[in-house]
């Protein structure tokens, strides 16, 4: 059992919870730990999705293609459970929540970050009490910080920390309990769901991301877990339809033009934007029964497609759509360049092998780093014979830049 502040309204086996207080739930069976939305520039290539699943025992962080294929378990832990993944803006790292157990059996949740292949896991928060835990979080657009909700039994605060765990600091203290937050794509504004009492219970608020200035209330309709579109034009929230079923709604960033995207038969929540702002992925059930699967729909709610098939024994949580990794994009650029070089060069084959290594999944970064070394060494060996010195220097420089992205 896991004590966690309920962070969504969602159907669990047909039952819908609107609790805002601390509740006892099974980590992977009921509470939806929604990952951070990606505050990225408007024009981005869509990458892989990430989510938590019990497909291989305990709750682990998985990645998959956007159509649900090629699922890879990144954390593969048995002594802990992980949930709530959130991609960095460059698609190279994933932040997540890990839950361990204290000696007395009570759960302990903390925020972590890892490379996109599951390696180099770094703890960011160091809570020691089960009553203190990280809530929703969001990366800043430049990837330099992670803004997160600090939830406790006595109140909530909003903090920021560097992705290497340094410089943790409080930004501000909201006036009520939180049920989700996100950053605007320019990083200047934070939107958060805050308790306001009946009849709406939770509304959306805006404030400067550094905590300065007053807060501005946008909505008052039981709106949870806001997710700002990467193009900055819309916000989606979890709420309830007129039939009382959990549903996904879309609003303008000034709170106007509220549109319900999912109907009551679906029991939907936990939406995440595609990096190009054209689609959403979310958790949904059919007729509100059974475990939730991951669905995809257009940003206007049309063309709903189930991309993971739920199982009675597998629980899925917190899907989030990441951008195409910066290293993959730069490898494409490097491949295009070496393809223009002398046909006697073996660099195209070596770069192609590097691309294949990067796409392998868990633990792929180390292999990719090694292959990039081989690319640079080959460029040096061909310099002055097959390649000009300038061509070799260009390849070596680009390989080095990609190694830096991979944190080799």
N, C-alpha and C positions, 0 to 999 in steps of 0.2 A: 504494500500500500504506500501511497506517496501523498504527502500533504502538499498541496499547491494551490495558489490562488487561482480560482477559475478564470481563464483568460479568453473564453469564448462562449457563445451560446450555440450548442450544437447537439444534434441527436446522437445518442449513444444507445444502440439497440432499441431505438424507437422512443426513448425518453429524452426530453429536452430540459436542459438546466439553465436557469437564469441567475445562478448564484453569483454574488460578488464577494462573499466572505470566504474565509479559508474553509475548504472542503476536503474530504478524504476521497481520493479517487485512485483507480489503477492508472499508472503513468501512461501506458500506451493504449488503454481500452476506452477511456472516456475523454479526458481533457485534451484539447487540441492545442499543442504548443506551437504557436504560429511563428515561423521564422521571420527574419528581418526582410523587409522589402529592399530592393536595390536602388539606391539613389544614384542613378547614372545619367550621363548626358543623353539627349534625345535620340541620336542616331547610334544604335547599338545592334550588333548581331546577336540573335538569340542563341544561347548555349544549352547546356544540360540542366535538368531539374535536380533538386535535392529534396530529400524527405526523410523522416524517421519511420522505421518499420520493425516489426517483430518477426520478419520472415525467417531469420536465422537465430531463433532463441530470443534473447533479450532485445530491448530497443536499441537499434544501431542507426547511424546516419548512412544513407544510401545516396548515390547519384544514378541518373539514367538519362538516356536520350529523351527528348521532349515527347516522343510517342510512347514512352514507357519501356522501351527495349534496352538491352545491355545494362541491366541493373548491376551496380557494384557496391558491396558493403565496404565502407571506408573505415569504420571504427572497430567493428568486430570484437566487442568487449563482452565479457560474461560477468564481471564483478561490478558493472555499472550499466546505466542506461543513458542514452543520448537522444536529444530531441531538439526541435526548434532551429534547424539550420538557417543560415543567412549568408549569401555569397558576398564577397567583397566586390566593389565596383569594377575591378579589372578581371573578375572571374578566376582569380588565382588562389584565393583563400576562402575558408568557410568558418564562420563563427557558429557556436552551438552551445546548448546547455547539457551538462553532464550531471547525473544524479547518482550519488553513492550512498552508502548506509553508514550511519554512526554505530558505535559499539552497542548502543541501546536499541538498535534496529530502526531508528527514525531516519528519514531521508535527508540528504544534504545536497543542495543544488548550487552549481557554480558555472560561470561563463568561461568558455574556452575558445581558442581559434586554432585552426590547422591549415596546412597547405591543401590545395584542391584534390590531392591524391590520398589524403588521410594521414600524411606524415607530419612530423614536427608539431605535435599537439602542445599548446601552451595555455596554462591556466591564467585567466585574467582577473577573476574575483576570488576572494578567499573567505567566504562566509563560513562560520563555524557553528551556526545555529540553524535548525530546520525551519525556524520562523523568519529567517532572512534568506532571500533568494533573488536571483535576477529575473526580471520579467521580459517583456518585449524589448527588442533592440534594433538599431539601424546603423549601418556604416555611414560615415560622412562621405560625400561625393569623391573626395580625393583619396579615400581609403586610409587616412591618417589616424582616425579615431572611430570608436564604437560608442554610440550613445545608448544607454540602457536604463530601464526602470529598476530601481532598487525597491523591492517589496518587503515589507515587514509587518508584523502583527499590530504595530502602533502607527503606521503611516507609510507613505511612499515618497521617494525622491527620484530625481532624474540625474544620472551621473554620466560621465564620459571617461574612457580609458584608451590608451594607445593599444594597437593590436599586439604589441610585445609585452603588454602588462604594465607598462610604466605610466606614470602621471595620471593615476585615477583621481578624479575630482568631481565634486557635486556641482551641477549646473543650477538647479533650482528645486524647490519643494512645491509640488502642486497642492491645490486646496482640497483634493479628495483622492480616493483610491483610484488606481489606474487600471484600465483594461486594454492596453495596447498603445503603441506610439509609432511614428515614422517621421522621417525627415523629408523636406521638399528637395527636389532634384538639384537645386542650387545650394542646398545646405544651410540656408538662412533661417528657415522656419521649421518648427517642430509641431506636428499635429498629434494630439493624444486624446484618448477616451478616458473620461473622468466621471466619477460618481457625482450625481446631482440630486439624488433623492427622487421620490415618486412625483409624477407618473412615469417619466421617461427613464429614470434611474441612471442612465449613462449618456452623456453627450460628448460631442467633439469640440475641442478647443485648439486654438493656435497661439503660439508664443514665439518670440525670437529664440533661435536655437541656443544662444549663449545664456539664456535665462533672463535677459534684460527686458524691460518694458512690461506692459500689462498683458494678460491673457484675453483672447477674444473667443466667445462661444459661437460655434457654427451651427450645431444641431442639438436636439433634446429628445431624440427618438430611440433610446436604447441602442446606441451605435457603438460597436466594439471593433477593435483591431483595425484601425485605418491603414490603408495602403495607398500611397501617393503614386500616381502614374509617372513613369520616367519622363514623359514629355511635359509633365507639370500641369496638365489640364484637368485631371479628374482625381477623385479619391473614392476608393471602394471600402465598404464596411460590412461587418456582420451585423445583422439585426433580425427583426421578426416581421413577417408578413401579416396581413390582416387575419389570416387563419391561425396565427400563433406559431407557425413553423419557422425554423431558422432559415434565413435566406441572405443572399448577397445583394447589396444595394450600391448604386453609383451616384455620386453627387459632384457638382462643380466645386472648385476649391473655395468658393465663397459660401457654400452650404446650400445653394439653390439647385433646382432641376433634379430632384430626387427620383431615381428610376430603379425599380426592382428588376434584377437580372435573372434570378432563379425563382422558380415557383415553389409552392408549398409541398408538392409531391417529392421534391428532391432532397430536402433537408440539407442545405449547403452552407459552407462557411470556410474561413481560412483562405481567402483568395490571395493570389500573388500575380503581379503583372509580368508579361513577357517584356524583356528589355526594350523591344521596339514599340511597346504600348498598344499593340494591336490585339493581343489575346490575354486571357486569364486562365490560370490553373487553380483548382480549388478541391476541397474535400466534399464529397456528396454521396448520399445513399439513394436508392430507388425506393420510392414510396415510404421513406423514413424508416426502413427496416434493415437490419443487418449491419455489418461493419462498413465503414466508409471507404471508397476508392478515390483515386485522383481523376478528376475530370478536366477537360479543356473547353473553353468557349471563346467566341469572339468578344471583343470589348463591349459590344452592344447586347450581349446575352444570347446571340444566335449561335447555331451550329455547335451544340453541346456534344462532346465526344468523350466516352470513358476511356482513359488511357492506362489505368491499372485495374485489374479485376479483383474485387475484394474477396477475402476468404474468411470463413468462420473462425479460423484460428490465427489469423494475421491482422494486426492493427497497424494502420498507416496514419501518419500525422504530419502537419506542418509543411506541405509542399511549397517550394519556392523556386522560381525560375531564374537562373543565372545568365549573365552575359557570356558570349564566347570568350574563352580565356585570352588574355593579351598575348601570351606566349604562342598560342595556336595561330593567332592572326599574324604575328611576326614571323612564324615559321612559314606561313603561306607566302609572305613577302620575300623571304629568303629563297624559297623554292622557285618563285617566279624569276628572281635574279639569277640564280645559278643555272637555270634553264637557258639563259641567253649566252652562257659562256661557251668555251670551246667544247665541241662534241667529244673530245678526248678526255675531258675532266670527269672524274668519278664523283664529283660533289652532288649532282642531282640524286644519285642513288643513296648517298650518305644522308642527305637532308630528308629524303623520303623515308628512310629508316628511322630518322629522328622523329618525324611526324607520327609514324606508326607507334613508336615507343611512348610518345606523349598521350596517345589515345588509349593506352592499355588499361588504365584505371588505377586501382589502389597500388600505391608505391611506385607509380610511373615516373615521378619527378627525378629520382636518383638515376634511373636508366637514361632518361632524356638528357640529364646533365652530362653523363658519360659520353653519350653519342654526340653531343655538341662539342665536347673536347676533341672527339675524333674528326668532326667537321673542320674545326679550326686547324688541327694538325695536318689534315689533308690539304687545306688551303696553303699552309706554309710550305708543304712539300712540292706543291704544283707552282708556287710562285717563281717567276722568272723562267719557267719552261712552258708549261701549259697555260698558265695565267700570267697576266701582268702583275707587277707588284701592287698596283692600285686595286685591281680586282681581288687579289688575295686579302689585302687589308680590309676591303669592304666586307668580305665574308667573315673574317675574324672578328671585326667590330660587331657585326650583327649577331654572331654566335654568342659573343660576350654579353650583349644586351639581353638576349633571351635567357642566358644563364643567370643574369641579375634578377629577372622577373621570377625565375624558378627558385631563387634563393639557394643556388647551388653551393 
